[in-house]
């Protein structure tokens, strides 16, 4: 059985690389993945070229710096575009929908029914039962107007 002193350091770098990659998945920040790549590259270099551990640490530090800055530059130049930018903005998703006034809009405020829920609404005065269109939102208050 081998002791830790007899283990080749490239195994440690490969393990560090895998741990950093898993940590990136658990705590996403688009930072650790680049360091994981640097650790894996250090492990491969340490496997192919017999260099001492201090030089491996320096190689890892240099590769990490290069990888992080290159990765950040790449991400800035190629941003991830959401397939549905309104996914977490329920108010923005309902713009253009038709609603029915459930509590008369008087003095610019009332309530409207959208789907199976009621929303606070602001807009021109309207009586109960009037169909209006959602023009926008202010937080959880829908801005309504007469349909065009």
C-alpha positions in Angstrom: 0.0 0.0 0.0 1.3 3.4 -1.0 1.6 6.2 1.5 0.7 9.8 0.7 4.4 10.7 0.3 4.7 8.1 -2.5 1.7 9.3 -4.5 2.3 11.2 -7.7 1.3 14.8 -7.5 -0.5 14.8 -10.8 -3.3 12.7 -9.1 -3.8 15.5 -6.6 -4.1 18.1 -9.4 -6.6 16.0 -11.2 -8.6 15.5 -8.0 -8.4 19.3 -7.3 -9.6 20.0 -10.8 -12.6 17.6 -10.4 -13.5 19.1 -7.0 -13.4 22.6 -8.4 -15.6 21.6 -11.3 -18.1 20.0 -8.9 -17.9 23.2 -6.7 -18.7 25.3 -9.8 -21.9 23.2 -10.4 -22.9 23.5 -6.7 -22.1 27.2 -6.4 -22.3 28.7 -9.9 -20.4 31.8 -10.5 -18.5 31.1 -13.7 -15.2 31.4 -11.8 -14.2 28.0 -10.3 -14.6 26.2 -13.7 -11.6 28.1 -15.1 -9.5 27.2 -12.0 -10.7 23.6 -12.5 -9.3 23.7 -16.0 -6.0 25.1 -14.8 -5.8 22.4 -12.1 -6.5 19.7 -14.8 -3.9 21.2 -17.1 -1.4 21.3 -14.2 -2.1 17.7 -13.5 -1.5 16.7 -17.2 1.7 18.7 -17.3 2.9 17.2 -14.0 2.1 13.7 -15.4 4.0 14.3 -18.7 6.9 16.5 -17.4 8.6 15.6 -14.1 8.6 18.9 -12.3 8.7 19.6 -8.6 5.7 20.5 -6.5 6.7 24.1 -6.0 6.9 24.7 -9.7 3.6 22.9 -10.1 2.0 25.4 -7.7 3.5 28.3 -9.7 2.2 26.7 -12.9 -1.3 26.3 -11.4 -1.3 30.0 -10.2 -0.2 31.3 -13.6 -2.7 29.0 -15.5 -5.5 30.0 -13.1 -4.9 33.7 -13.7 -4.8 33.3 -17.4 -7.8 31.0 -17.5 -10.0 33.3 -15.2 -9.2 36.5 -17.2 -9.6 34.8 -20.6 -12.8 33.2 -19.4 -14.2 36.4 -18.1 -13.3 38.2 -21.3 -15.0 35.4 -23.3 -18.2 35.5 -21.2 -18.3 39.3 -21.5 -18.0 39.1 -25.3 -20.5 36.2 -25.7 -23.2 36.8 -23.0 -25.8 34.2 -22.4 -29.1 35.3 -23.8 -32.2 34.1 -22.0 -34.7 32.2 -24.1 -37.5 33.8 -22.1 -36.3 37.2 -20.6 -39.7 37.7 -18.9 -39.7 34.4 -17.1 -39.5 35.8 -13.6 -41.4 39.0 -14.3 -45.1 38.0 -14.2 -46.3 41.6 -14.7 -44.3 42.0 -17.9 -45.6 38.6 -19.2 -49.2 39.9 -19.1 -48.7 43.1 -21.1 -51.2 43.0 -24.0 -53.5 40.5 -22.3 -57.2 41.3 -21.9 -58.7 41.7 -18.4 -62.2 42.3 -17.0 -62.9 44.9 -14.4 -64.1 43.3 -11.2 -64.1 46.3 -8.9 -64.9 49.6 -10.6 -61.9 51.7 -11.5 -62.6 55.0 -9.8 -60.1 57.8 -9.3 -57.7 55.8 -11.4 -57.7 52.7 -9.1 -59.6 49.4 -9.0 -59.3 45.6 -9.5 -59.3 43.5 -12.6 -59.5 39.7 -13.3 -56.8 38.1 -15.3 -57.1 34.4 -15.8 -58.1 33.0 -12.4 -56.7 35.8 -10.2 -57.5 39.4 -9.4 -54.9 42.2 -9.7 -54.9 45.8 -8.5 -55.2 48.1 -11.5 -54.6 51.7 -12.5 -56.1 53.4 -15.4 -59.0 55.5 -16.7 -62.3 55.1 -14.8 -64.3 52.0 -15.9 -67.3 50.1 -14.6 -67.5 46.5 -13.5 -67.5 44.1 -16.5 -65.5 46.4 -18.8 -62.8 44.7 -20.9 -59.5 46.4 -20.8 -56.0 45.7 -22.1 -52.9 45.5 -19.9 -50.5 48.3 -21.1 -47.8 47.8 -18.4 -47.2 47.3 -14.7 -45.9 49.1 -11.7 -44.8 46.3 -9.4 -47.9 44.2 -8.8 -50.3 46.9 -10.1 -51.4 46.5 -13.7 -51.7 49.6 -15.8 -54.8 49.1 -18.0 -56.3 51.0 -21.0 -59.1 50.6 -23.4 -58.3 48.1 -26.2 -57.1 49.5 -29.4 
